[in-house]
C-alpha cells in the first residue's frame, strides 16, 4: 500500500476508526520516511470530511511493520485516553493468525515468559531476569497442518514488543519469513503474522465491538481453514 491506494476502513464514527494495515507499512512515522498508518488514516479523514488544519488521531496500539491486520485509532483525545486505559487493564482482545515453518505437535497451549529488549538490535529475547524482563503470556491453538507448516491462532494476553515472534522462536517454532528470529525463509516486506481479531469497548457507548479479518495472502492461502 502507498498513499495512492484506497484505505480499507472496517468501521468509523466520530470517536474511533478501525482499519486494515497491510504488511510492510509502519504503524506510525519514523525517521525512514516510509509510509505509515497514522499518516494514511489522517489523510483519509482530512479528505473525506474536508477537514481544515491538523487532524487529531490517537495511536493507541501498534502492529509490527511486517505484520498485517486490524488496527483501531482514536478520533478524539477522550477516546484515546479511554482506549489506552482499557489496553493497560487488559480489556482489549487481540487475536492473531500465524504460519510456522515447523509442525507444532501440541495442539493447544500457553506460553509464559519474561521478555527483555535489545534496543540497538531491535530484537526481544526471553530472560530469567524477572526484575528487568516484562511478564508475557499468550495462548494458542493449532488450526491446521499442511506441507509441514502449522496454521496457528494466538490469543495475545499481554502485548510486548515482538512477543509472538520471540516466544515461539525460543521454543523452536519460526514464523514464515521472519529471518530476524531465525526463520529459514526470508521476506523483507512481510512475515506470516496477521492480526485477525480485535475486540474493544467503545469509548463512549461502552458496547463491546469485535472485528474479524482473515488474510488470504501467501502462505495463509495454502490452508483450507482460510478458504472456509
BELLINVEN-V566835 format. One record per pair of residues at least 6 apart in sequence whose C-alpha atoms are under 6 Angstrom apart, sorted by the first residue. I is the first residue (numbers start at 1). J is the second residue. Records with the same first field share a line. If there is no record, write none. Layout:
# BELLINVEN-V566835
I: J ; J
This chain:
# BELLINVEN-V566835
8: 19 ; 20
9: 19
10: 18 ; 19
11: 17 ; 18
15: 75 ; 76
16: 73 ; 74 ; 75
17: 72 ; 73
18: 71 ; 72
19: 70 ; 71
20: 69 ; 70
21: 68 ; 69
22: 68
23: 66 ; 67 ; 68 ; 190
24: 65 ; 66 ; 189 ; 190
25: 35 ; 36 ; 65
26: 36 ; 65
27: 36 ; 37 ; 62
28: 36 ; 37 ; 38
29: 36
57: 74 ; 75
58: 73 ; 74 ; 80
59: 73
60: 84
66: 189 ; 190 ; 191
67: 193 ; 194
68: 194
69: 194 ; 195 ; 196
70: 195
74: 80
79: 203
82: 203
92: 199 ; 200
93: 198 ; 199
94: 156 ; 197 ; 198
95: 154 ; 155 ; 156 ; 195 ; 196 ; 197
96: 153 ; 154 ; 194 ; 195 ; 196
97: 152 ; 153 ; 193 ; 194
98: 151 ; 152 ; 192 ; 193
99: 150 ; 151 ; 175 ; 192
100: 149 ; 150 ; 174 ; 175 ; 176
101: 149 ; 174 ; 176
102: 149
103: 148 ; 149 ; 150
107: 141 ; 142
108: 140 ; 141
109: 139 ; 140
110: 138 ; 139
111: 137 ; 138
112: 136 ; 137
113: 135 ; 136
114: 126 ; 127 ; 133 ; 134 ; 135 ; 136
115: 125 ; 126 ; 127 ; 133 ; 134
116: 124 ; 125 ; 133
117: 123 ; 124
136: 158
137: 157 ; 158
138: 155 ; 156 ; 157
139: 154 ; 155
140: 153 ; 154
141: 152 ; 153
142: 152
143: 151 ; 152
144: 150 ; 151
174: 183
175: 192
176: 191 ; 192
177: 185 ; 186 ; 187 ; 191
178: 186 ; 191
179: 186
196: 212 ; 213 ; 214
197: 211 ; 212
198: 210 ; 211
199: 209 ; 210
200: 208 ; 209
201: 207 ; 208 ; 209
